Amino acid sequence: VLGNKDPAQWTKADCYAPVTSLPVVRFLTAFAVSKKCTLKQGDCKNAFVQSTLPDSEVVIVRPPAGCPISSPNTYWRLRKSLYGLRR
C-alpha cells in the first residue's frame, strides 16, 4: 500500500498511463476543424481511482503499519484498485 516503501526498483516503462500523443491530438483537431465541429476539453482527475478489479486478478497487500482496524500479521485482498499500484 505504501509505494514509497516498495523494495523493488521501478522504471517508467513499468508504469502505464493512458494518455494521447501530440500527433493524435493534432490529427483530431484538424479533423474537427475540417468538419466544422466545436472542440471541448475535459479532465477526470479520479478516473482510475478505485476501479473494480476482475475476479481473475487477485491482489494481496499488507495493511499500513499502525492500522487500527487490522490485527498484526494480516493481509488484505483488494477488491478495488489503488491509485499508483504497480505489479
C-alpha atoms as an extended CHARMM CRD file, in Angstrom:
* protein
*
        87  EXT
         1         1  VAL       CA              0.0000000000        0.0000000000        0.0000000000  PROA      1               0.0000000000
         2         2  LEU       CA              2.8530000000        2.3780000000        0.7460000000  PROA      2               0.0000000000
         3         3  GLY       CA              4.5100000000        2.9470000000       -2.6180000000  PROA      3               0.0000000000
         4         4  ASN       CA              7.4290000000        4.8040000000       -1.0730000000  PROA      4               0.0000000000
         5         5  LYS       CA              8.3120000000        1.6590000000        0.9520000000  PROA      5               0.0000000000
         6         6  ASP       CA              8.3690000000       -0.6630000000       -2.0800000000  PROA      6               0.0000000000
         7         7  PRO       CA             11.6920000000       -2.5620000000       -2.1730000000  PROA      7               0.0000000000
         8         8  ALA       CA             11.5360000000       -3.1610000000       -5.9470000000  PROA      8               0.0000000000
         9         9  GLN       CA             13.0570000000       -0.6400000000       -8.3230000000  PROA      9               0.0000000000
        10        10  TRP       CA             10.5630000000        0.5470000000      -10.9630000000  PROA      10              0.0000000000
        11        11  THR       CA             11.2440000000        2.2700000000      -14.2390000000  PROA      11              0.0000000000
        12        12  LYS       CA              8.9500000000        4.4790000000      -16.2840000000  PROA      12              0.0000000000
        13        13  ALA       CA              8.4100000000        1.5570000000      -18.6830000000  PROA      13              0.0000000000
        14        14  ASP       CA              6.8180000000       -0.4650000000      -15.8400000000  PROA      14              0.0000000000
        15        15  CYS       CA              4.0480000000        2.0990000000      -15.3280000000  PROA      15              0.0000000000
        16        16  TYR       CA              1.1210000000        2.6640000000      -17.6740000000  PROA      16              0.0000000000
        17        17  ALA       CA             -0.5880000000        5.9910000000      -18.1190000000  PROA      17              0.0000000000
        18        18  PRO       CA             -3.3150000000        6.2050000000      -20.7830000000  PROA      18              0.0000000000
        19        19  VAL       CA             -2.5100000000        9.4990000000      -22.4930000000  PROA      19              0.0000000000
        20        20  THR       CA             -2.6230000000       10.5500000000      -26.1310000000  PROA      20              0.0000000000
        21        21  SER       CA              0.3850000000       11.5880000000      -28.1560000000  PROA      21              0.0000000000
        22        22  LEU       CA              0.7470000000       15.0220000000      -29.7330000000  PROA      22              0.0000000000
        23        23  PRO       CA              0.2860000000       13.7450000000      -33.3380000000  PROA      23              0.0000000000
        24        24  VAL       CA             -3.0610000000       12.2050000000      -32.3330000000  PROA      24              0.0000000000
        25        25  VAL       CA             -4.1830000000       15.4930000000      -30.7780000000  PROA      25              0.0000000000
        26        26  ARG       CA             -3.1390000000       17.3670000000      -33.9420000000  PROA      26              0.0000000000
        27        27  PHE       CA             -4.9970000000       14.9120000000      -36.1610000000  PROA      27              0.0000000000
        28        28  LEU       CA             -8.1990000000       15.1090000000      -34.0940000000  PROA      28              0.0000000000
        29        29  THR       CA             -8.0190000000       18.9080000000      -34.0480000000  PROA      29              0.0000000000
        30        30  ALA       CA             -7.5500000000       19.0890000000      -37.8320000000  PROA      30              0.0000000000
        31        31  PHE       CA            -10.3730000000       16.5850000000      -38.3570000000  PROA      31              0.0000000000
        32        32  ALA       CA            -12.7310000000       18.5480000000      -36.0970000000  PROA      32              0.0000000000
        33        33  VAL       CA            -11.8950000000       21.8110000000      -37.8860000000  PROA      33              0.0000000000
        34        34  SER       CA            -12.4740000000       20.2260000000      -41.2920000000  PROA      34              0.0000000000
        35        35  LYS       CA            -15.9180000000       19.0260000000      -40.1420000000  PROA      35              0.0000000000
        36        36  LYS       CA            -16.6600000000       22.4310000000      -38.5210000000  PROA      36              0.0000000000
        37        37  CYS       CA            -17.0960000000       20.8510000000      -35.0720000000  PROA      37              0.0000000000
        38        38  THR       CA            -16.6980000000       22.6210000000      -31.7520000000  PROA      38              0.0000000000
        39        39  LEU       CA            -13.7810000000       21.3940000000      -29.6470000000  PROA      39              0.0000000000
        40        40  LYS       CA            -14.2300000000       20.9000000000      -25.8950000000  PROA      40              0.0000000000
        41        41  GLN       CA            -11.8090000000       19.8070000000      -23.2060000000  PROA      41              0.0000000000
        42        42  GLY       CA            -12.4520000000       17.7730000000      -20.0730000000  PROA      42              0.0000000000
        43        43  ASP       CA            -10.4840000000       16.2060000000      -17.2610000000  PROA      43              0.0000000000
        44        44  CYS       CA            -11.3470000000       13.3080000000      -14.9570000000  PROA      44              0.0000000000
        45        45  LYS       CA             -8.9980000000       13.6450000000      -12.0010000000  PROA      45              0.0000000000
        46        46  ASN       CA            -10.1790000000       10.4300000000      -10.3450000000  PROA      46              0.0000000000
        47        47  ALA       CA            -10.8280000000        8.3580000000      -13.4720000000  PROA      47              0.0000000000
        48        48  PHE       CA             -8.7350000000        5.3820000000      -12.3640000000  PROA      48              0.0000000000
        49        49  VAL       CA             -9.1160000000        5.6180000000       -8.6170000000  PROA      49              0.0000000000
        50        50  GLN       CA            -10.9370000000        2.6700000000       -7.0760000000  PROA      50              0.0000000000
        51        51  SER       CA            -11.9550000000        0.8840000000      -10.2380000000  PROA      51              0.0000000000
        52        52  THR       CA            -13.2340000000       -2.6530000000       -9.6400000000  PROA      52              0.0000000000
        53        53  LEU       CA            -10.6970000000       -5.4400000000      -10.1640000000  PROA      53              0.0000000000
        54        54  PRO       CA            -11.7360000000       -8.5140000000      -12.1800000000  PROA      54              0.0000000000
        55        55  ASP       CA            -12.1960000000      -11.7740000000      -10.2370000000  PROA      55              0.0000000000
        56        56  SER       CA             -9.3430000000      -13.3520000000      -12.1980000000  PROA      56              0.0000000000
        57        57  GLU       CA             -6.8830000000      -10.7730000000      -10.8320000000  PROA      57              0.0000000000
        58        58  VAL       CA             -6.0460000000      -11.3370000000       -7.1620000000  PROA      58              0.0000000000
        59        59  VAL       CA             -4.0570000000       -8.6030000000       -5.4170000000  PROA      59              0.0000000000
        60        60  ILE       CA             -2.9390000000       -9.1470000000       -1.8110000000  PROA      60              0.0000000000
        61        61  VAL       CA             -1.3630000000       -6.3000000000        0.1850000000  PROA      61              0.0000000000
        62        62  ARG       CA             -0.2230000000       -5.6880000000        3.7260000000  PROA      62              0.0000000000
        63        63  PRO       CA             -2.1520000000       -3.0510000000        5.6800000000  PROA      63              0.0000000000
        64        64  PRO       CA             -0.2080000000        0.0980000000        6.5750000000  PROA      64              0.0000000000
        65        65  ALA       CA              1.7890000000       -0.0530000000        9.7950000000  PROA      65              0.0000000000
        66        66  GLY       CA             -0.2830000000        1.0020000000       12.7840000000  PROA      66              0.0000000000
        67        67  CYS       CA             -3.6520000000        0.4040000000       11.0800000000  PROA      67              0.0000000000
        68        68  PRO       CA             -6.2450000000        0.3690000000       13.8870000000  PROA      68              0.0000000000
        69        69  ILE       CA             -8.7450000000       -1.9340000000       12.1250000000  PROA      69              0.0000000000
        70        70  SER       CA             -6.4500000000       -4.8990000000       11.3960000000  PROA      70              0.0000000000
        71        71  SER       CA             -4.5230000000       -7.1730000000       13.6970000000  PROA      71              0.0000000000
        72        72  PRO       CA             -0.7910000000       -7.8580000000       13.2150000000  PROA      72              0.0000000000
        73        73  ASN       CA              0.2630000000      -10.4090000000       10.5760000000  PROA      73              0.0000000000
        74        74  THR       CA             -2.8700000000       -9.9170000000        8.4590000000  PROA      74              0.0000000000
        75        75  TYR       CA             -3.2020000000       -9.2190000000        4.7390000000  PROA      75              0.0000000000
        76        76  TRP       CA             -5.9070000000       -7.5960000000        2.6510000000  PROA      76              0.0000000000
        77        77  ARG       CA             -7.3220000000       -8.8580000000       -0.6380000000  PROA      77              0.0000000000
        78        78  LEU       CA             -8.1280000000       -5.8420000000       -2.7700000000  PROA      78              0.0000000000
        79        79  ARG       CA            -11.4910000000       -5.6990000000       -4.4890000000  PROA      79              0.0000000000
        80        80  LYS       CA            -10.8120000000       -2.2780000000       -5.9720000000  PROA      80              0.0000000000
        81        81  SER       CA             -7.6010000000       -0.9130000000       -7.4460000000  PROA      81              0.0000000000
        82        82  LEU       CA             -5.3550000000        1.5370000000       -5.6660000000  PROA      82              0.0000000000
        83        83  TYR       CA             -4.0030000000        4.6140000000       -7.4100000000  PROA      83              0.0000000000
        84        84  GLY       CA             -0.3690000000        4.0610000000       -8.3190000000  PROA      84              0.0000000000
        85        85  LEU       CA             -0.4580000000        0.2980000000       -7.6950000000  PROA      85              0.0000000000
        86        86  ARG       CA              2.3400000000       -1.4050000000       -9.6060000000  PROA      86              0.0000000000
        87        87  ARG       CA              2.5660000000       -5.0890000000      -10.4470000000  PROA      87              0.0000000000
